[in-house]
Amino acid sequence: AVAAEPGPSIPMLCLFDHEEVGSVSTTGAASPLLSDILDRIGAALGGDLEDRARSRAAGLVVSADGAHATHPNYAERHEPDHLIGVNEGPVLKVNANQRYATDAETAAAFTLACERADVPMQRFVTRTDLACGSTIGPASAGQLGIAVVDAGCAQLAMHSAREMAGSHDPGWFVAALTELLSA
């Protein structure tokens, strides 16, 4: 919302280029593209710099991306208390090194949205002794200063020739996002 008083939000869908190679490009998540668009929308609505800063502080980015399901041939590469399965609900992604941008507040908001939507939820936590991939979440959070939740649907064998996902997970994810973004 771009107003001195709380007002209606403006939902946006952003589909960035170059996520798999780091998002650093003129149209990637680590570019100024979204920041510039948000500033231009705020200016077009008559907002000043303070209004736009408040809008960002009140905003939420959902970095929606696939989540690694636990591969039966490599189960030891997963945190034993956080095994991820297909058709077991959306996955909230957490990483202490900020490879995912979920923080305590956005994790709580997503968890509550899943509960309200009566949707099962899983929590992906990377083993701290292993390297971890990332999403556009940290790039967006760093560029914009907007709270981010990293979440998605579990995929088995992600980035392989035979990726698989559950048939129930996308619908559950939509239900959770609908609840989260309408709160």
VOVO-342412 format. One line per 3 residues: number of its first residue (from 1); for each residue z, y, x of C-alpha. Coordinates in steps of 0.1 Angstrom, whole numbers, plus 5000, padded with zeros to 4 digits. Layout:
<setors>
NUM	Z,Y,X; ... $
</setors>
This chain:
<setors>
1	5000,5000,5000; 4992,5034,5013; 5015,5058,4996 $
4	5048,5077,5001; 5063,5055,4974; 5058,5018,4972 $
7	5025,5011,4954; 5000,4984,4947; 4989,4963,4976 $
10	4953,4959,4986; 4945,4922,4993; 4919,4916,5020 $
13	4902,4885,5034; 4892,4887,5071; 4870,4861,5087 $
16	4868,4867,5124; 4842,4856,5150; 4850,4839,5182 $
19	4884,4824,5174; 4877,4792,5193; 4871,4812,5225 $
22	4900,4835,5224; 4891,4862,5198; 4883,4888,5224 $
25	4851,4904,5212; 4840,4934,5192; 4844,4914,5160 $
28	4872,4890,5170; 4908,4891,5159; 4919,4907,5192 $
31	4895,4936,5187; 4903,4969,5170; 4880,4960,5140 $
34	4907,4952,5115; 4930,4981,5127; 4901,5005,5123 $
37	4892,4992,5088; 4928,4996,5077; 4930,5031,5091 $
40	4898,5040,5073; 4910,5026,5040; 4942,5045,5044 $
43	4924,5077,5052; 4900,5072,5022; 4930,5069,4999 $
46	4945,5102,5012; 4972,5086,5034; 4984,5102,5065 $
49	4995,5085,5097; 5030,5079,5084; 5017,5064,5052 $
52	4995,5040,5072; 5024,5030,5094; 5045,5022,5063 $
55	5017,5002,5049; 5014,4981,5080; 5052,4976,5081 $
58	5051,4963,5045; 5020,4941,5050; 5016,4904,5056 $
61	4989,4886,5074; 4984,4849,5067; 4967,4833,5097 $
64	4952,4803,5078; 4939,4777,5102; 4940,4739,5106 $
67	4971,4722,5119; 4972,4692,5141; 4983,4661,5122 $
70	5001,4635,5143; 4975,4612,5157; 4987,4576,5156 $
73	4972,4569,5191; 4991,4600,5206; 5023,4602,5186 $
76	5043,4608,5218; 5025,4642,5222; 5042,4655,5190 $
79	5077,4666,5185; 5094,4635,5171; 5113,4654,5144 $
82	5082,4672,5132; 5055,4647,5127; 5026,4660,5106 $
85	5007,4639,5081; 4976,4645,5059; 4983,4647,5022 $
88	5019,4657,5029; 5016,4694,5022; 5007,4727,5039 $
91	5019,4731,5075; 5040,4760,5087; 5033,4765,5124 $
94	5061,4777,5147; 5061,4782,5185; 5088,4798,5206 $
97	5063,4812,5230; 5044,4831,5203; 5013,4809,5204 $
100	5018,4811,5166; 5031,4844,5152; 5054,4830,5125 $
103	5088,4846,5127; 5120,4839,5108; 5111,4862,5079 $
106	5076,4850,5074; 5087,4814,5078; 5113,4820,5050 $
109	5087,4837,5028; 5063,4808,5032; 5090,4782,5027 $
112	5101,4799,4995; 5065,4802,4982; 5061,4765,4987 $
115	5093,4758,4969; 5083,4781,4940; 5049,4765,4938 $
118	5065,4730,4938; 5044,4722,4969; 5056,4699,4997 $
121	5057,4717,5031; 5056,4705,5067; 5067,4723,5099 $
124	5047,4720,5131; 5068,4727,5162; 5051,4722,5196 $
127	5069,4702,5222; 5082,4728,5247; 5070,4707,5277 $
130	5034,4707,5265; 5008,4734,5264; 4999,4747,5229 $
133	4968,4761,5214; 4969,4793,5193; 4954,4810,5163 $
136	4944,4845,5154; 4980,4851,5143; 4994,4865,5176 $
139	4962,4886,5182; 4965,4901,5147; 5003,4907,5151 $
142	4998,4923,5185; 4969,4946,5174; 4984,4956,5140 $
145	5021,4954,5141; 5020,4935,5108; 5042,4905,5101 $
148	5022,4872,5103; 5027,4837,5091; 5007,4809,5107 $
151	5000,4781,5083; 4973,4757,5073; 4963,4722,5063 $
154	4968,4692,5085; 4938,4677,5102; 4936,4645,5120 $
157	4916,4645,5152; 4910,4682,5151; 4880,4694,5173 $
160	4867,4658,5175; 4834,4645,5160; 4854,4629,5131 $
163	4880,4654,5119; 4897,4644,5087; 4919,4662,5062 $
166	4937,4651,5031; 4922,4657,4997; 4955,4670,4982 $
169	4964,4695,5010; 4939,4723,5002; 4950,4726,4966 $
172	4986,4726,4977; 4978,4753,5003; 4961,4774,4977 $
175	4991,4771,4953; 5015,4781,4981; 4993,4811,4992 $
178	4989,4822,4956; 5027,4823,4952; 5032,4839,4986 $
181	5007,4867,4980; 5017,4874,4944; 5054,4879,4952 $
</setors>
